[in-house]
Amino acid sequence: MDLTSPHAFWLLSNGVGEVSPPMASDRRCDVVVIGAGITGALVCNALTAEGLSVIVVDRRHPAHGSTSASTALLQYELDVALADLTEDIGEQRAVDAYHATADGVEAVARLCGELGADVGFRRRPALYFASRARDAKTLRKECAARQRAHLPCEVIERRALRDIVDFKPPLALWSTLGGEVDPWRLTRALLDRSAKRGLEVYGRTEVTRIVPEKSSLEVRTNRGKIRAKHVVVATGYEAGQFLPKQVAKLHSTYAIVTEPVSSFTGWPDRCVMWESARPYIYARTTADSRIMIGGEDDPFRDPDHRDARVPKKAEKLLARARRLFPRIEMELAYAWAGTFAETADGLPFIGEHPRRDKRILFALAYGANGIPFASVAGEILTCSVLGKYHRYKRAFSFDR
């Protein structure tokens, strides 16, 4: 299935890059990772850091699936508010989920500093604004919940907002923990780093079946077989073939990026930004001074239907961006769409499935916080492979 429309910005900006060869013969390793997008790359980085032998395979080229369409905002705030999540899954699990995502943002920041490559990473604060007056009370309650959980958050009142933004939200929440990154470059840099530790990367190699055996798992592909002690499925919503039933609903999201702008007047600290309405719009800047704004989500039907809606969605997103930032002159450069999966509670699924062999692990970083989730998944699954405990494993397990 096509995961993106034809003009995803990161591929246009970076080019195809090095083309990984398909697997040419049967192989053996400690862990096979299925999926060479940003999630697979973060998992490979964590596994190879522990000296494990790892092979990653992808039916496409690395970073050419959903990763190329991601707008890659980094923030600890989840689509489901902490106050609501507490009611859904209990206070301890909800707080753990939020702290895990915050740790994921910090972990990505550290990684980007270690890689020695420009991956477009910048730390940014985050602004979450009330779309309507009636949302202000809910945001105040949310801020109190986050502060009780010792998460960075403060309320900015309407009067103070007038001095820092040109639009007029009734209230907003401000966090110092956020950022932005180029997900394509980050994926490639992580795979390159892992390759220096022995990672084998194969593109155009599709896994058709995983066969559990007594002492190993046999991973069958269209290019041959791989025997491994563990398998990590990091294929996003295409993981359905490895699951007994669907665990998420599919949606399409739309995004635009402008030509480089000369200033960011009315955009405080070039923060990452989103709103309380559902579906919501979200906005960030890029390292080369562009504005990226996404949203207008709708239920996924098929790639043709999604792609046909891109022009109209782009018009709406550009109009919205101009209303938010009336003093910034902007011109549309590219527009695209991508498909993403969303769970009922907004959380990913990480770990083994109770109805599958325990050696088959899942890194399904569903939701709006895919990159921080994926970073946490790398840590959790590496601990699972090594037989160690990880404090966040329960927060994202399939049994919730």
N, C-alpha and C positions, 0 to 999 in steps of 0.2 A: 504494500500500500504506500502511496505517496504521503509522506508526513508533512510536507511543506508545499507552498505554492512555488512557482519557478524562480522568484526573485528574492529569496531570503538574503538579507543584507550582509551577513557575515561571510557568506561564500562569495558574494560580489566584491566585498572589500578585500578579502584575503586570497582569493583564488582557490583552486582545487588543492594545492599543496602536494606533498609527496604522496604518490599513489602506492598504498601497501599491496604487496602481491597476494594472490590467493594461496591457500595452503597447498603444498605440492606432494606431501606424503603423510603417512600416519605419524602421530606424535604422542608423547607422554609428558605429563607435568603434574605438579601438585594441584593447581587450580586452573580451570578453564573459565574465562569470563566471556559471556555472550553479550555483545553490544559494545561498540567502541565509540560511544558518544561521551559526553562529559561525565555521566554517571560511571560508565565502565572505566574511564580514564582515572577517576578519583579512586575507585576500588582497586585498580591495578597498582596505583601509586602506593596505597596502604599495604597491599599484599607483598609487593616486591621490596618494600622497605624492611620487611621482616625476613628477607632472604628466601622467600618461597619462589618456586619456579612457576611461572604464569604464562598462559597463552590467551590472547584475546582475539576473538573472531567477530566479524560483522558481515552481514549480507550485502552491505554497501561499502563505501569507503569510510574510514574513521571521520567522525564529526559531520557526516553528511545527512543525518536524519534530523530529529527534532532539535538537536543542538544548534544547527545552523539557523534555526528560526527563533531561538530563545532571545528574549530581550535582556536576560541576565541581570535583573535587579537583585541585589543582595540585601536581605533584610531579615530580621528575626520574627517580625510580625507574621502571623498565619492568616489565611483567609477566614478561618473561624476564630472569633475573638476568644481570648483566654477565659473570660467570664462564661461564655457559652460552652466552650470546650470542657470547662470544669463540670458543668451540669451534665454534659454528655458522657464523659468517661471518668469522672472523678478528679478531685483536686490534684492529687500527687502525680497522676499520669499526665494531666494537662500541663502542670508546671514543668514536669520533666520534658515534655514535648517542646515547650517554649525555650527552656534552657538549652536543650539539645540543638535547636536551630540557631540560637545565639552563639553557642560554641562552634557550630558549623560555619557561621560567618567569620568568626575569628580564625578558624582553621584555614579557610580559603585565603584570608588575608596573609597569614603566615606563609602558606605555600607559594603565593604569588611573589612574596619577597624572596623566597629561597630559590626560585627557578632560574634566575639570571636571564630571563627573557621578558620582553615587553608584551604583556598579555592584556594591556588596556585596563589594568586594575587601578581604581581610585577609591579611597575611603570617602563615603558621603553620609551625612545625616539623613534621616527619613522623616517625611512629613505625611501624616495620615489625617486628611481633613474631612469634616462633616459635609456631606453633599446637601443636606437639608437641615433646617432648624431643629426638627424633631430628633435628629441623630445626635445632637450635642449631649443630651443627657446620657445616652448609651456610651458615648466616647469617654465621658467623665467616669462612668462606672468602670469602663475598661482600663483607664489609666490607673485607677485605684487598685484594681486587681493585679496589674503588672507591677506596681510599686510594692505591693505586699509580697510579690514573688521576687523582689530585688532585681527587677529588669529595668533598663534605662527607659524612662518615659516621663514626660511632663506635659501639662496642658498649656496651650497658647490660646488666650482669649481673643474674641473678635477684635477688640480695639488694638491689641498688640499685632494681630495679623495684618491690619491695615498698613502697618509700617514696613512689612517685609514682603508681602505679596500683592499683586495688582488685582486679583479677583477677591471676592468677599465671602469666604466661608464663615459660618457662625462660630466655629471652634476647630481646633486641630490638636493632634498629639505629635510631639517632637521626640525623636530618639537620636542619640549620637551613634548608634550602631547600625551601619549600613554601608553599601558600596556598589560599585558597578565593575563589570569585567567584560572582555571579549571572550565569549564561551568557546569559539572555534580555536583561537590562539591558545587558550588555557588547556583545552583538550590535547592539542598537538604537543604543547610543551610538556604536559604530564606524561604522555605516551613516550616522548623522546627520553625523558628522564628515566622512566621505567625500563625502556629498551637498554639503557646503559647498565641496568642491573640484571639484564637477561630476559626481559619480556620479549615474547614473539608476537608480532602483530600481523594478522591476516585479514585482508579485505575480500569482498566478493566470495565469502565462504559462509554458506548458510547451514545452520544447525537444523537437522530434520527430526532428530530424536535423541533422548537421553535414556540409556538403558542401564539400570542399576545392576551391578554384579557384586559378588561377595566382597572382594578386596578393592574394587574400584568402580568408577562410573565410566561407561563407554559413550562418548559423545559422537554421534554419527552426523556427518556433514555431507554436502554435495561434492566435497573434495577429498574425503577420506575420514578416518576415525582418529579420535584423541582419547587416550585413557588418562583419567585424572582421579585424585582423591576427593575433590570437591568441584562443584560447578556453581558459578554465580550468574544468575539471569539478570541482566541489566539492560533490557530491551524496551523499557517504557511500556506503553500500552500494547505493544506487539507481544507482550509476555503471555498472552492468552493461551497459546498452544502448550505452554508448560504448566498451566494452572487448571484445577478441576472446574472452576467457574469464574466468571468475570468478577472483578473486585472494584471496578471503577467505571464511571460513565465518561464518554468521550465528548469533548467540546472543541470548537474551533475558536481561535483567537486571532486578532488582526493587528497589524503593526505598521507604522510608518517611520521613516527617518528623514530628516531634512538635510539640505545642503548645510555645510558649516555656517554658523552664525557668528556675527562680530561681537556680540555681547550677550550676557544672560541677565539683563536688567529685570528685576522683579522675581528672580528665582533664587531664593536664599541658599547660599553655599552650594548651589547646583545639587540640592538634595534629591534623593529618589522620592517619588511622590505617588500617592494613590488615595482613593476616596472611599467613603463608607457605603455608597450606592452599590447595588448588586444587579447586573454585572458592573464592574468598576473600570475606570480608566487608570492607567499607571504610566509614569513618565520618568525619564532619566536623560542624562547627557552622555556623550561619548568622548573618548580621549582626543579626537580630532574636532571637537566643538560642534557636534551635531546634537539635535534634539531627537529623541526616540520616544514615541508615545504609542501605547497599545491598549487594547480593550475591545469593546463591541462584541464580546463573546456571544456565541450562540451554539445550540446543540449540533454536533457533527452528524452530517448525513452521508456525504461521500466527497472525495477530493474535488470532483468537477463542480459540484454545487458550492463548496467552500471557496474555490478559486474564482468562480464567477462573481462572488460578492466582494472581492477585494477592492475594485474601483470605488464603489459606493461607500464602503466602510472607510476607505482612505480619505474620502472627502469629509466624512463626519469627524474622523480623528484629527485631521488638519484644522478643521473649523474649531474643534474643542481646544486644541493647542493654542490657537490664536486668541481665543477668549481668555484662557488662563494667563497668557503672557502677551498682552496687547502691545507692549513696547519692544518686543523682539521681532524683527523682520525675519520671516522664515519662508523657505521655498521647499516644496516636496521633492525629495530625491528618489526614494524607493518605497514601495509598499508590498507587503506579503502577508501570508497567513500560515498558521501552523495548527496542528491538532495536538491536544493534550488530554490527559486523563485526570479525573477528579474523584476522590473518595468521599464518602458521606461525611466524614469528620475532618476532611482537609489534610489528613496525615498520610505519610508514605507507608508502605509495607516493606519491612526489612527483616530478613531472617528466614528460617525454614517454614514451610507450610505443613500443617498437621496431617494432611492427606498425601504428602509426597515424601520421598526418601529424604532423611534428615541431612544428607550430604549435598542436596540441592538447595541452594540458598538464593534469596531474592533481594535485589536492590531496586525497588520500584519507587523512585523518588517523585511520586505523584504530588500535584498541587503547585502552588505558585512559588514555593521555596525550593525548587528542584536542586539547585547547586549546593546550598547549605545542607539539605537533606542527604545529597549524594556523598558529601564529605563525611557526614556522620555514619552513613552506611558503610563506607570504607573501613572505618574504625570498628564498628560493630561486627561486621562479617569477618574481618581479620581476626578478631578475638574468637569468634565462633570456630574458625578453621584451626586456630591454635589451642582450642579448648579452654579459653579464658573467659572470665565474666566481664561484661560491659554494662555500666549502670543505666544506659538508655535502651537496652535491648527490649525490655518489656513495653516501653512507650509506643513502639512501632511494630509490635508483633501482630501476626494474623489472628490471634485469639481475642482481640479486643471487640 
